[in-house]
Amino acid sequence: MTEISTNKGTNASSGLETLLPEGWPKPRGYANGMAGEGRVVLTGGQVGWTPEGVFSPDFIEQVRQTLENVVKVVEAAGGRAEHIGRLTWYVTDMEAYRNSLKDLGPAYRSVLGRHFPSMAVVQVLSLVEPEAMVEIEGTAIIPKG
């Protein structure tokens, strides 16, 4: 049987429910699954450039900017960061990702706070934009009403 944990603290205003199968340990920094009802927003893959098309050479700064760009797309649909139910990260260097986890947390929380949707991180050979080190696509569910 699957337990549906509503995580009243961070997800109460989002309308999303955190899914935690019975007997599984609570994940740290992500959710195993999310469920909700409402308007579904699918973002394209966002990269870490500014609105002017400028990339930072720093991996952490690119991640922060990429997350900001995902949130901006969700906001354009009338949503907020806490409506994001899924993020898929594509990184060009998994070791850079793993080695930056200590600094990645504060950068992530500066944009998404303590909202941790379901996530996957995948290493890819390259991205369309040569300067991009990370690309993230998201799915948000904006509650009705």
Salt bridges, closest charged atoms under 4 A:
GLU61 OE2 - ARG64 NH2 2.33
GLU68 OE2 - ARG64 NH1 2.25
GLU75 OE1 - LYS72 NZ 3.86
GLU82 OE2 - ARG80 NE 2.42
GLU95 OE2 - ARG98 NH1 2.91
